[in-house]
Amino acid sequence: MTEFLITCEHGGDRVPAEYHSLFATAGAAKALRSHRGYDPGALDAAFQFSDALKTQRICCETTRLLVDLNRSLDNPELYSRFTSTLSEKAKTDLLQNHYFPYRDRVQQALSERIATNRRVIHLSIHTFTPRFRGKWRPIDVGLLFDPERFSEESFCEAWRQRINDQHPRTRVVANEPYAGTDDGFTTHLRRKFPETGYLGIEVEINHRYWKRSVDSQRKVVKALLETIPHL
């Protein structure tokens, strides 16, 4: 039996009250509202996926400028410029109160399913900026996976081909705008669970759709849902 699990690590720009002072400047407020603070549109897409697939979603709406849930502990981007100078105790508190609870919750949800011989397709929902360092990214959706895991590669290739056949104007590519093996939560989870029980796919949606309108992005997600393979 195969199930889906939907997560969203960068769903919002909320700042817990005890950290408001770190983001009190105009520059910090601007960063919070930008793609550096969260993935605009990702939370709405995660809800759309989970509602349509009738499956569990686990989302975080706290800004990644506090601590990035999609980065490993040794990644230099784990903390932002607003939190990287905090004391070691303060950083430990961030991990204990925000980072580990989220990641442990997702891992527990996966463990419970895989332990009962269920196969889980984990869709981690993100958005990306249409322009990066002055260059346009000419894609609409990226499907990020580990090409050495046959199940992930075959699932994403089948999905991409179905979208291409049914929605040829939607440009879906493999492992862009990032590599599926870059540091991230799905990369970490692949080390925890075997390929027979776990597929970790990051779904990256171009932020330009959300900026255009909520309905514009929802049409793209609808196309993804209409074509998603059910193994």
C-alpha positions in Angstrom: 0.0 0.0 0.0 1.3 3.5 -0.9 0.4 6.7 0.9 1.3 10.3 0.5 2.6 12.6 3.2 2.7 16.4 2.5 5.1 18.7 4.3 6.0 22.4 4.0 9.1 23.6 5.8 9.0 27.2 4.7 5.3 27.9 5.0 5.2 31.3 6.7 7.0 34.4 8.0 5.8 34.3 11.6 8.1 35.3 14.4 7.5 34.0 17.9 7.0 36.9 20.4 10.3 36.1 22.2 12.3 36.8 19.0 10.5 40.0 17.9 13.5 42.2 18.9 15.7 40.4 16.3 13.4 41.5 13.5 12.6 45.1 14.7 14.4 47.0 11.9 12.9 47.9 8.5 15.5 45.8 6.8 14.5 42.7 8.9 10.8 43.3 8.1 11.5 43.5 4.4 13.5 40.2 4.6 10.7 38.5 6.4 8.3 39.4 3.7 10.6 38.3 0.9 11.6 34.8 -0.3 14.4 34.9 2.2 11.8 34.8 5.0 9.6 32.0 3.6 8.3 30.4 0.4 5.4 32.5 -0.7 2.5 30.3 -1.9 4.0 27.1 -0.6 1.6 26.8 2.3 -1.4 27.2 0.1 0.0 24.6 -2.3 0.6 22.2 0.5 -3.0 22.5 1.6 -4.2 22.0 -1.9 -2.1 18.8 -2.2 -3.2 17.3 1.1 -6.8 18.1 0.6 -6.9 16.6 -2.9 -4.9 13.5 -1.9 -6.8 13.2 1.4 -3.7 12.8 3.3 -1.8 14.2 6.3 0.1 17.5 6.0 2.7 18.8 8.4 3.6 22.5 7.9 5.7 25.1 9.6 4.6 28.8 9.4 7.5 30.2 11.4 10.1 32.1 9.3 13.2 30.2 8.2 15.2 33.3 9.2 14.9 31.9 12.7 16.2 28.5 11.9 15.9 26.7 8.6 14.1 23.4 8.9 15.3 22.3 5.5 19.0 22.4 6.4 21.2 20.0 8.3 22.8 21.0 11.6 26.2 21.5 10.0 24.9 23.6 7.2 26.2 27.2 7.4 22.7 28.4 6.3 21.0 26.8 9.2 20.8 30.2 10.9 20.3 33.5 9.2 22.2 36.7 9.7 19.6 37.6 12.3 20.2 34.6 14.4 23.8 33.4 13.6 25.3 35.7 16.3 23.1 34.4 19.1 24.7 32.6 22.0 25.1 28.9 21.9 22.4 28.5 24.5 20.0 30.6 22.5 20.8 28.5 19.4 20.2 25.3 21.3 16.9 26.7 22.5 15.9 27.4 18.9 16.8 23.8 17.9 14.9 22.3 20.9 11.8 24.5 20.5 11.5 24.7 16.7 13.8 22.6 14.7 13.7 19.2 16.3 10.0 19.1 17.1 9.1 19.7 13.5 11.6 17.2 12.0 10.8 14.6 14.7 7.1 14.9 13.9 7.6 14.2 10.3 10.0 11.4 10.9 7.6 9.8 13.4 4.8 10.0 10.8 7.0 8.2 8.3 8.2 5.6 10.8 4.6 4.7 11.8 3.6 4.1 8.2 6.7 2.3 7.0 6.7 0.0 10.1 3.3 -1.4 8.9 4.7 -2.1 5.4 3.3 1.0 3.8 5.2 2.9 1.2 5.3 6.6 1.6 5.7 9.2 -1.1 6.8 12.3 0.8 6.1 15.5 -1.1 8.0 18.5 0.4 6.4 21.6 -1.1 8.4 24.7 -1.9 8.5 27.7 -4.2 11.4 29.4 -5.9 12.1 32.8 -7.3 11.7 33.3 -11.1 14.9 35.3 -11.2 18.1 34.4 -9.3 21.3 36.6 -9.4 19.9 38.4 -12.4 19.1 35.3 -14.4 15.6 34.1 -15.3 14.8 30.5 -14.4 12.8 29.3 -17.5 10.8 26.5 -15.6 7.5 26.3 -13.9 7.9 23.3 -11.7 10.9 21.4 -10.5 10.8 17.8 -9.2 13.8 17.1 -7.0 14.9 13.6 -6.3 17.9 11.3 -5.9 18.7 9.9 -9.3 20.4 6.9 -7.7 17.1 5.8 -6.1 15.3 4.2 -9.0 11.8 4.5 -7.4 12.2 8.3 -7.0 13.5 8.7 -10.5 10.8 6.6 -12.2 8.0 8.2 -10.2 9.2 11.7 -11.2 9.8 10.8 -14.8 6.3 9.3 -15.0 4.9 12.4 -13.4 6.8 14.8 -15.7 5.8 12.8 -18.8 2.1 12.9 -17.8 2.2 16.6 -17.3 4.0 17.1 -20.6 1.3 15.1 -22.4 -1.7 16.7 -20.7 -0.4 20.2 -20.0 2.3 20.8 -22.5 2.6 24.5 -21.7 3.7 23.7 -18.1 7.4 23.4 -18.1 8.3 20.7 -15.6 12.0 19.6 -15.2 14.0 17.2 -13.1 16.3 18.4 -10.4 16.1 22.1 -11.2 16.4 24.8 -10.0 18.3 22.7 -7.3 19.8 19.3 -7.3 17.7 16.7 -5.5 20.8 15.5 -3.6 21.6 18.9 -2.1 21.3 19.3 1.6 17.7 19.2 2.6 15.2 17.4 4.7 14.4 14.7 2.1 18.1 14.1 1.7 18.3 13.5 5.5 15.3 11.2 5.5 16.7 9.1 2.7 19.4 8.1 5.1 16.8 7.1 7.7 14.5 5.0 5.5 15.1 2.5 2.7 14.0 3.0 -0.8 11.4 0.3 -0.5 9.5 2.3 2.0 10.3 6.0 1.3 10.3 8.3 -1.7 11.4 11.8 -0.9 10.4 14.4 -3.5 10.7 18.1 -3.3 8.2 19.9 -5.4 9.4 23.4 -6.4 6.8 25.7 -7.9 7.8 29.0 -9.6 6.9 31.9 -7.3 5.7 34.0 -10.2 2.3 32.2 -10.2 1.6 33.1 -6.6 2.7 36.7 -7.3 0.3 36.9 -10.3 -2.7 35.5 -8.3 -3.7 32.8 -5.9 -5.8 31.2 -8.7 -2.9 31.2 -11.0 -0.8 29.0 -8.7 -3.8 26.8 -7.9 -4.2 26.0 -11.6 -0.6 24.8 -11.7 -1.1 22.7 -8.6 -4.3 21.3 -10.1 -2.4 20.2 -13.2 0.2 18.5 -10.9 -2.6 16.7 -9.0 -4.4 15.6 -12.2 -1.2 13.8 -13.4 0.4 12.5 -10.2 1.2 8.8 -10.4 -0.4 6.5 -7.8 2.0 3.6 -7.3 
